[in-house]
């Protein structure tokens, strides 16, 4: 009987080399929860933990971002408005008080024999991106006071007729908003001559007593100097009849006015200088409210905070850029951090509560894996009955969520409040120190998150200031600290600073200083015998107040020493590092590289990378095949093939040269590479020369080379390395 047919397996033939068996194509089932339709419906949120995150947690992250970022954005806007209103109010007051001669003439008094154009020179700072919002606020506030305002920009006022046209159109629009008059009020003509005489005619017939015509040149440096100079001369001829006030917005310095205008024009101005650049004060207030006071659930670690601060201080001073970077970090936190659902437990102005969704085993295990959580459990294991507590926390997910997680969240909240108390105490100590030792809040917060207490030089300097205080100064300082401690009465000191009760410590020091000869010494302070007055060098180093308070008794000096120790103990207890607090990996953002990549552009590195590895950018198959053949070679990045772009070839060749590049040798090398093209006929010498000239000009435009007068047939190389 013949055997039944059995098909040969693909692996049975061992004599025909090796086969690649491709899997059979199967119909794709719609099992992916992160499909395009779901991704669009969820606003870009994905289920994390390799798809093991519950959908409820993903939706909670989406709601939390919407609920928490909106109040923060409003808070930042309010802070910016409050800080900017200080300078804006000063400018508005200057506008109100200008042109007193016209008012005196209206009242029948004698005015000065000459007229000056009132001008407010405002320094708005280099953050030109924020100037629009700043001057718009100035315009709104001037309109609220009844003045007529025209906000002019240099891009629309390149000539004097365009400037007068924009000025009169904005003035008439504001006039129409205040009255029912239309174009018929100007004679009913369709063609309007844009001249300031038209404004004078209307101003004489309208009831504008006490009002001013304010002309704001938002970007003064962008205007043509001749246009502004002629405009000031024209305004000087009408300022007797129309009180026109000029507001010049500067981004560089006040010297720009003297460099742009002639002496004749400057002599016609009654100049008052104002400073509208208050971005540093705005950032200090925002950092204190959001990060120090803990109103934002997400704080920044040392490296991320340094990146956030450097982008502001070293580049733009832009509030808008600061807000964008902060929002980007918040988006990355809620989009990519699966444990961001714990932010619902730390909602601002609310007590610590349980997470509204139940965490699955993967999320709980991820929390247990954090180093700060492990240290928290290790500390609990050293307490009485701690082994059973730790055993249950590691084995029971429900106990961990309902008990352990709440305790860690509460400890984190208490740490933030005590940290705020410590920074406020540092600010009070700085107020009594020399001005050279005073630092802004943004710098103090960087010291607090970036260094340990014993490693911070600034803390040691301030403690030295405290040790040099007299009795009266120490009394004043303790009064300020007592008010701060009373404001932090809700802090549970058993969860912070190893149980050191700061309230009792400071109150005891204040009582001891008030009654140094009393028999009752608070228990929180060391009740050792008062030290005798000495004058040795070692004693002076530890008790420097002996040199500054010579009239004090030994008991008073001992009380001063106890107070210094109490202040130092308070700062040590409040300014501990956030690394010692549980869940700091979750709530302290640390992706500084992501922020630098997104907001600190490096165009030179990008251009060099594109020219050095052009096939990655243009998807060149021929170059990619060549790379695959020589993969792993040390000369992979130095190889030059004729299939590359002409500019890329010229860039590779110029890297082999020194400071001066001979154009003839460069052209010869370029020709030797291009002539090796095999896909088509060899190019002619004229075509090669044209392609080389275009490549050289592109490199000159990109800033890699420049011409030199030393040798006409050479160019100078300008860039080295990446």
C-alpha angles and dihedrals in degrees: 000000000000117000118249116260114265118188115231115249118238091243096052094082104077094165096067099068120248126321129208108224109205117208117253114262111251130193109264115241120210095245097127110105091198097065120147093259092050091044092055092045092051095048095248096310118140133197105255133203090067091304094309094110113108116249089235090061092049091051090047090055089052093051093045093055091051093045098044103037097051094060090045092052091049090048091052091048091050092049092049091048094049094048095045092047089069093066094034091055090053091053091047091050089052090052091050093051098043125104097029088160092070091051091047090050090050088053092050096254126135114262129199117284092239133046129224129197110240110231130182111203106202124191105212098174134241094290093100091169090069096046094088094059092042096053091041088059089049090052093049093051093048090050090051089057091055100256125134112240134193117191109202129191125199095233091065097038105055092137134036095249090051090049093051091045093053091044096052094042092054092043093051091047090055089046092052089050090058098040139033092240119122134182089302088072088071096055099284093269120146095209112067123197106220100223131131088239087075090056090048091051093052093043091054092053098041128076099247100144110156094010126114135209104230120197113194118197098197099191105026094176090060095058120092108255092227092053093052092043093053092044092054090051091051092047090050089062093055103037091095090064103026119039098224115181120195121212112194115197114208129191100180117033143313090258088074090076092057092045095050104039130059123243091251092058095044091051089060093057128089095208127199120179124221134179116222095166101106098141092121092055089047092052092047091053092046093049092048094050099039105034107018097040090037099233089141114068089213118066128182128247122227099271096040092047091050089052090049091050097043092053088056102039101037102038122023117348083222119159090194090055090049091052092047092052091047091050091048090055091048091050092050089049096052097034100046107022112084091195093057087099086079088072087081087070092057100047111159118260091012136099121254109276137175121276109271092227128051114247119229124230093267093055093046091049090050090055091049090053093062113108094226091054090050091052090048091055092045090055090049090051090062092058126085109285090004096130092064090046093052093044092054092044091055097044106033115063094189093053090048093053098041099041117010097042092049091050092051092047091050091049089052092052091049090049092053092051093048090047089053088051090052094050091047089051090052089052090053092049090049091054088063094044128083115282092247090065096050118107129188121251093255090060093044090053090050090053090048097052098032105047141038117247095252092047097053113097093195093059090052091049092053092047088054088054090052091051090055095053121117123229094266093049093047090050091053092047093050090050090055092046091049090056090050093048091048088055090055095051092128092065113113101219091190087073095045134056097005093293098306107157103218094185093059092042096055094039090051092050091050092050092048092050091048092051108024094160094051119115095225111083118181114255093231090067128066108264096202121142117281113265118241121246109268136172105205119131093242091052091049091055092054098034106033092157087078087077095050103039103043094154094060123103125240090259091054091048090050089050090051090053091050090050091051090052090048092052091048091048090051093052092046091051095048102037100055117141119270088230088076093059123089118250093019089133089063103042101034110074113222107169096115092151090059091052093047092049093050100041108021102069119200105196095170093056091046093051092047091049091050093050094043096047103023096156090070090059102040096035092236108186096192093054091044091054090051090052091051092053092053098033114154095022119137091226094054094109093044099052116113119203128183091236091069123101114273094243090049090052092050090047092052091049095048090055088066092058133082130235094300118048121201107223093209093054090044090052092048092052091046091051093050090056098043094047090063092072109128102179093080140003117305112272120246123253091251091054092047091050092050092049091048092050091050092049092049092049091049090052090048090051091049091052102248096119140015137191122264133206093211094073119013093201093053136072128205121243111228106182131061127184125345 
